[in-house]
């Protein structure tokens, strides 16, 4: 269902044919990088949070994670991830397939600056065994993002 939603969504950008489906899981950054034969940093990790009782998504490079102090400075609240059993209802995609494409209309999307170092990125396409290859410029266009934010730090730092 979510894969079809993403395909329909990408049709208006003539990009639906760029969706890839895999016989293996791509639900984690590591799994997606293996399925795509790319680096983990190129995987777009789309994280879901509640801010002021409203769901938001933050698209992040695969080798980064949320920095709580930066998140609080940007959104003026503590980082509170949406519980996994509520993600599909609030966002429109289930955990493992969450992406900044074809989500519910009331969801604001932010792009973290960790993505700016990349030319090509691979967000999921609505399921735990799919992805779509996009340039960073294409991601900006098709995600209808609200703004760039700086709310992450490199994993291990």
N, C-alpha and C positions, 0 to 999 in steps of 0.2 A: 504494500500500500504506500509506504513512504517513498520507495524507489519510484513508483509511478508519479507521485506528487512532485518529486525533484525533476523527473523527466519532463513533465508538463511545464513546470516552472522554467526550466532551461530552454524550452522551445522558443520562448519569446526572445531569446538571445542567440538562437540558432546553434546551441551548444549541447543539446541533449544527446547527440551521438558520441560525445566524448566521455560519457559515463562508462566505467569499466566494472564488470562483475567478476567475482573470483569464486573458485570452488572451495576456498579456505576462508577463514575469518580474517577480517581486517578491523576488528573492533578496538584493538589497542594500537598505540603508535608503533610498537615493535612489530605486531602482526601485519599492520598496513604496510610498513616499510619492506617487510619480507615479501608480501604479495605483489607490491609494486616494483620491487628491486630498485629502491631509491634510499636516500638517507632518512633517518628519523626526523631531522629538522625540517624536511620538506613536507611532512605530514601536517595537515592543519588539524589541531586538536580544538574542538569546539566545546567550550565549557558553559554550563548553564547555572545561573544564579538568580536569586530573588533580590531585588533592590526596590525598596518602598512598595512591597507587595506586588511587584510586577516582574515577570520573567524577562531576563536578558541573556544574550549569548555573547561570549567573548571568544573570537578565533585567535589561536595562539600557535606559534611554531612548535613542532613536536618535541623539541629539546628544551622547552621552557615550561615553567609552572607559575601559578599565581603567587605574587608577593603580597602578603596580607597588608603590609603598611602602605604599599603603593595603591592597592585596591581601595583601602579606606580613604586615602587622600583624594582619589578620583571620584568615588561614589558616595563618600561621606557616611559609610556604614561598613560594618564588618562583612567580609566575604562569606556568604551563606549559600552553599551549593543547593540546588534543588534535589530533594530526595529522589533516588533512581526510579521509584515506583510512580512518581508524579511527572517525570520528564516528558513522556510521550503526550500526556494530556495537556500540559502547559506549553510545550514547544512545538509538537507535531511530529517529532521523530523519537524513536526509542533510543536508550543508551546503547552506544556502540555504532549508531548510525547518525547521531546528531551532527548537523551541518548547518551552515548559515544560508541555506537555500531552501525555498519552499516551506518556510516555517509559518506559524500562525501570525496573523497581521499585527497583533499587539506586542510582539516580541521585538525589542530593540537589539540591534546587532552592532558590536564593536569589534574593531580589528586591533590587535596588539602590535606595537611597533617591532616585536620580535620577528614578525613576518617580513619586514621591510628589507632584510638582507637577502631575500630569496627572489629568484626570477620565476620559478615554477613551483606551484604548490598543489597539494592533493587533499582536499577536504573529502569527507565521506559523502555518500550520495543517498542518505536516508536509511541505509541498512548496514548490518554488521559484516557485509561482504561486498561492499561497493566503494567506489571513489570516482572523482572526476578530476581530470588534469586541467589546471588553469594557470595562466600567467598571473602575477600579482595584480596587474592592471585589470584583468578579467574578473578576478575575485572581487576587487573593489566595485566593479560595475554590477555584477550579478548578485552580490550579497546585499545591496541596498543598505550598506552600513551607515550608522549614525555618525561615527567619528573614529579616528585613530586614538588609542589610549596607550599609556605606558604603565601596565599593572603586573608585569611579570619579571621573573629573574631566571637565568639559565639554571637548569637542574644541576645540582652539585655545588652551586655557589652560595 
